[in-house]
Amino acid sequence: MTQRRPRGLSADPMLQWTNLAVRTIEMMMASAQVIGHRTTRMAGAGFAPSAKDQEEFALMGQEKFEAAAESAQAMTMHLMKLNQRLWEQTSARMVEGTTAMLSLAGSQTLGQSVERQAGLFNLVSESAQSMSKLAGSGVTLAHRGLRPIHAKATANARRLGKR
């Protein structure tokens, strides 16, 4: 099962985290622009907001709820897949490790012992590499959680910036 990464991301963890930081800054800047626009609009509307103002003000809460729900769903789905994959990998590694250790214990010659030790060493190395790949899924989780919020904030900034 392959892990999908957000578009445009490479296997370089530094690049992935940098991309996440850039998208977070974009979202924060767009949010500040939207907050400024809506706050000014609320102050201008006073106690008698127009129908368009009321529509925009109602949209604020709805959009936040929708973005949060999409974010939570995306992150939950990623964690469910990740947990399933982790369980599968852990179970397979346990069986392979037990088999390798029993094989090593049953060595009858020095040559067999050396060969089986090398096999066990390779298995441990592969396990470490798998754990390293698993650690990289944290940035994918963060990207999936940020994506809907970033999309709403930047879309609102574009829409409200045209007025």
N, C-alpha and C positions, 0 to 999 in steps of 0.2 A: 504494500500500500504506500503510495508516494504522498508526500506532503506538499500541498499546493501553497505557494507563496504569493503574496500580493504582486500584481503585475509590475514588472520593471525591477524586481529585486533579485540580486544574485545570491550566491551561497556565502558571500562575504558578510560575516556577522556585523562588522563595523559599519558597512554600507547599509545594512538592514536597519540598525539602530539609528543611524544618521537620517535615513529616509523617514523613520517614525518621528524623529525630533522635528524635522522640517514640516511634516504634515500636521503635527501637533501645534507648531507655531502658526501655520496657515490657519488652522481652525481657531486658535485663540485670537488672531488678528481679525478674522472674519466675525467672530463672536463680539469682539469689542465694537466693531463697526455697526453690527446689527443692534446691539444694546444701545449704542449712542443714538441711532436713528429712531428706535422705538421709544426710548426715554424722552427724546425731544418731541416725538409725536404725542406721547401721553400728556406731557406738560402742555403742549399746544391745544390738545383736545379739552383739557379741563374736566369740568363736571358734566359736559354735554358732548360726548364723542359722537362723531358721525357714524353712519352705518358702516362705511369703509374702515373707520378707526376701530369700531367694535369687532369687525371681522378680523382685522389684523391682530388685535389684542387677544382674541379667542384662539387665533392660530398659534400664538406664542406657546401656550401651554400644551396644545395638541402636538405640536412639532417636537417639543422636548420629550413628551411621553413616547411618541412613536420612535424617535431616535434612540432613546434609552432602551426601549423594548427590542428594537432591531439589534442594538449593540449586545444586549444580554443574550439574545437568541444566538447570534453569531459566535459569541464567546463560549456559550454552553455547548453548541454543536462541536466546536473545535475541541473543547475539553473532553467531551464524550468520545470522540474519535481518538484523541490522544490517549485517554485512559485505556481504551480497548487495545490500541496498538502497544501501549506500554505493557499491559497484561500479557499479550501474545508474545512479545519479545522476551519478557521476564520469564515466562513459562518455558519457552524454547531454550533460553540460555541456561535455565536451571537443569533441564533434562540433558542438554549437551555437556554442561559442566560436570554433572554427576557421572555421566557416561565416561567422560575423559578422565576423571579422577579414579573411577573404578578400573578403567583400562590401565592407567598408570600403576595402580596398586597391584594389578595382576601381571605386571611385567616379569618376564622370566630371564631376560638377558639385559646386559648393560645397554646394548644397542636399542632394544625395545624401550627401555626406560627413557633413554635420551630422546628417541623419536616421539614417544608419548608425552614427555615433558614439553617438547616443542609444540605439539598439538594443543596442549592445555594452555601454554603461553599465548598461542595465536588466538585461542578462544577468548581468553581474558582481554587481549588487545582489541578484538572485535567488539566485545562488550563495552569497553571504554569508549570506542568510537561511536557506538550506538547511543550511549549516554550523552556524548557531546552533541550529537544530532538532536537528541531530545531536548537539550538545554536551549537550542536555537528555536524551538517552537514557542518560547515565551514571546519573542518579538512578533511571531505570526499571530499569536493570541491578541497582543496589543494592537496590531494592525486591524484585525477583524473587529475589535471593540471600538476602535476609533473611526473606522470607515463610515458608518451611518451618521455619526455626530459631525464629522468633517463635511460630509456631503450636505447635510441640512444647513450647517453654518455658512459654508461657502455659497450655496445656492441662494440663501437669504441675503447674503451680502451683495451678490450680483443683482438680485431682484430689487432690493431696497435702494441700491446705489443708483439705479436708473431713474428713480423718482425725483 
